[in-house]
Amino acid sequence: MKNSFYLKYRPQKIQDLDCTEAREELIKVFKSDKVPHAFLFSGTKGIGKTSAARIVAKAVNCTKTTREQTTDYRLQSTVDGKIDSRQKTAVSSSSFEPCNECSSCVSITNGTNIDVLEIDAASNRGIDDIKELREKIRLAPASAKYKVYIIDEVHMLTTEAFNALLKTLEEPPSHALFVLCTTDPEKLPKTIVSRCQRIAFKKATLTELVNKLEKICQAENLEFEKEALKEIARASEGSFRDGVKILEQVSWSEKITLEEVKKSLGILGEFNVDDFLELLQKKEIKGALLWLNDKAERGINLKILTEKVLERLRMMLLAFFGAGEGQPIFTLEEVKILIQLFSRAYWELKNAIIPQLSLEMAVAEWDMVGGEEKTEVGGGKLEKEVRNEKTKKIDQEIPPQSPASHFSLQTSYSIEDVLQKWPLILEKVKPLNHSVLAFLKACRPLACEDGFLILEVFYKFHKDQLETDKCRKIFEKSASEVLASPVKLKCSLSENPRPVKPLPKIEDFPPPVDKPIKKVAEKGEDDIIKMAEEIFNKNIQ
């Protein structure tokens, strides 16, 4: 059976490592006077951590290198504490690279060397496993010069297991060397990290990935298009292993073309995310949903599609601060909201029953938080027309007032009244306009002064929308009816972060039964008596 590309072209020497920074760090270590007794390799998946660990095991055990002419290259020193000149000369030579020909190197490469143990910490994470390791580590190597313990995903060990491992790392036998590998170094205790030589394996750059893929193509005599390799590199998300796997999938064709790569990745057609974003900018929700459905039916990978949408939004975000190219078609607040919506949709794609549903929900929520209502029902405009009629009615009932008239208003309600009846105000707004409702849910009443009800708003975009004539009139009409007093709206942009705790539900604030409604100057005595009768009759029932 033919070996897979990622096994066939796995690095076998330090110079072969694809991660540039990690390769240079290891070369420095092996050229130094002393090699540490424990390494910590950290970095994302598929970047070469385990391959590097095996290379380290071969480098210290290779029988053809001149490095090991002394008894212990890590510990040997003169009485004065200076490194022996013979040792220094051997270490500084290029002989630290494994030969890959001796019996020790071959057995380590094949995974049959009994002195090089690879332990999966996800499966052997308990204290008993580490205690067993501590007992065995005292034994001298069977055939190799050093016992090498490669512990993969070491962050999966339990706290007790880490404590047991710590003692061994503090006082290791002279014949033992540890290589700890992890994708999540933050989960490791600081006591463990401090006793290791840490080498970070960073995500592969686009250039590094393309260079790796080109070498494999040349070794396999494969014809390729440069753009095809770049597309593979982008889809690999910084992982050499993933990139090589994708390359192998498309290597069966006569030539590796961009079309074949896109077919393999699930991108079965061209799409322009700018078209989709323009539909969102114009609030053409129906068109945006149809665009998504079209791409889903054509078999386009929705994960990649979402990544491209987020990448485009990211460039718009950077452009606001002069760090990106292009002209944004959204405001800064709109870009931030869209990034949040589609980032959440991206993570929901994995478990979605209907693949495009999470993206459709993001589009629907975008319709709720921005602009005017454009929702069509059943292909018609019934709901939109009904709301327009309600808006016109509100416009007629609340005529525009001059700025001077605002200051002549006298509020007969307090901020406590507003907070108590806030859920009722939201219920009043709900049938009139869902966008206004969404904006109000994202803010909170702050104060009542000079005839105004002041709302604390946490996003400039929300403030701008609420202060438009349409949204302002809807809120003032609804609030005036609930508070039984004229209400004028003023928005104050908050410098504080938005509170996490949501506003209470309406049922948590039943209408008060023991607090009389304050007298309203504009209403007559008969109106007040009528309102009191309605309240008490309702309570009796």
Beta strands, then each sheet from edge to edge (+ up, - down):
strand 1: 38-43
strand 2: 116-120
strand 3: 147-152
strand 4: 176-182
strand 5: 197-201
strand 6: 223-224
strand 7: 255-256
strand 8: 444-449
strand 9: 452-457
strand 10: 488-493
sheet 1: 2+ 3+ 4+ 1+ 5+
sheet 2: 6+ 7+
sheet 3: 8+ 9- 10-
end
